[in-house]
Amino acid sequence: MKHTPLPSTGFAKRRSALAVQLAPKKADAVLVSFLPNVRYLTGYTGSNGLLLLLASGEATFFTDPRYTIQAAAEVDCRIHVSKGPLLPDVVALAGRKKVRRLGFEKSRLGYESYEFLKSKLPVRCSPEPLGGLVEA
């Protein structure tokens, strides 16, 4: 996937730097679930959020209705407010974006969430453990 430049906010620059790291890892996207890393990449300070970052640099932040106002005030990328659990909406977007390899924070994603991804992602898409990308 070609990398698309993002706006020049500090958070956008961080997401852009992470997006560039995905191609060498052969990942089309990464799911950031560890809240300190979500905050580092988006500015979000709430307690329920996920970030799906495509290798193109396109980012979507997921949260629930309790955080609609907070997310709008803090997050500078696309925001999706899920009416239920967040992961089904992440999986749906990954499918629409034709993601084939979805990286995830291997030391941060819980087993139940991993199993959900593995069972619900489209057949052509596989969850791939990635470590230390955000921290790097």
N, C-alpha and C positions, 0 to 999 in steps of 0.2 A: 504494500500500500504506500502511496505517496504521502509524505508528510506535509500537512498544511499549516502555515504559520498561524499562531493564535494571537489574540490581543496582547498588549505588552504589560499586563498586570504582573505582579510578582508571582501570583498563583498560576497564572497562565504560562509564565516562563518555566515554572517548575513542572507543570504538566507536559509542556513541550519537550523539556529535557528527558522526561520519563518516556514519552512516546517514541523518541528517537532510539531508545534502548530496546524497544520491542522487536524491531526487525532482526537484529543479530540473534535474538532468542527465538526467532521464527514464530512469534506470537502476533496475532492480529489485534488483540486487545488484552487489557489487564483489568481485573476486578480488584479494587482496593477496598478492603473491609476493615482493616485495623484503624480505629477512629483517630489516633494521633497522626497516621499517614493521610487519612482523609482530610483532616484539618490542615496539614502541611500543604496539600495540593489544592484545597478549595477555600480555606478560611472558615469552614463550618465548625461551630463549637458545640453543637447539640449532641445528643446521645444515641441517635439512630440515623445512620446514613451509610451509603455505599457509593463508590465512584466507579463508573465504567469508562475507561479511557481507551480509545481506539488508536492504532498505530498511526492513523492519519492526523492525530491530534484532537479529534472530536471527543468531547467529554460530556457525560451525562451524570448528574448527581441524583441519587434516589433517596427519598425520605418518606415519612408518613405525614398525615394531615396535621398532627400536633406541631410540626415544625415548619409549616408552610411559610409563615411570616418571617421566621428566623432565617430560613434558607434563602428567601428572596433578598434579605438584607445582607447576608454574609457571603453567598456563593456567586461567583462570576461566570459560571458556565450554565449550560442547559440544566434545568431542574425538572425532575419527574416526581410528582407526589403520588405514591402508591396508596390505594384504598385498603390493601391488605398487606401480607408479607412482601418484602422488597424483592427477594430473589426471583419469584416468577416474572416480575416485570423486567429484571435484568436479563433473564433468559430470553424473554420475548424480543427485547431490543437486539440482543446478540444474534438471534435468528434473523431478524429483519435486516441487520447489517451484514449478514452472511459471514459471520466470524467462524473461522475453522479451528483456530487454536486460541482458547481463552486462558490467559495466564491468571494465576491467583497467588496471593501471598501464602506460601506453603506453611510457614510457621505461625500464621495468624488466622487462617480460615478453619473453623471448626469442622469436625468430621461429618456431622449431620448436614451442614451446608455443602460440603464437598460431595456427599452422596446425592444430595438434591441436584446439584449441578450435573453430576455424572449421569443421572437418570433422566433429567428433563431437557438438557441441551439437545438441539437437533443432532441426528445421527452423524452428520458430517462434521460436527464440532466436538472437540475434546478439551476437557479442562487440563491445563498444564501447570504443574507446580513451578513457581519462580520464587527465588529468594533474594532478599536484600536490594531489590531494584530501587525502591523509594529511598531507602536509607543511603544508597550509593549516590 
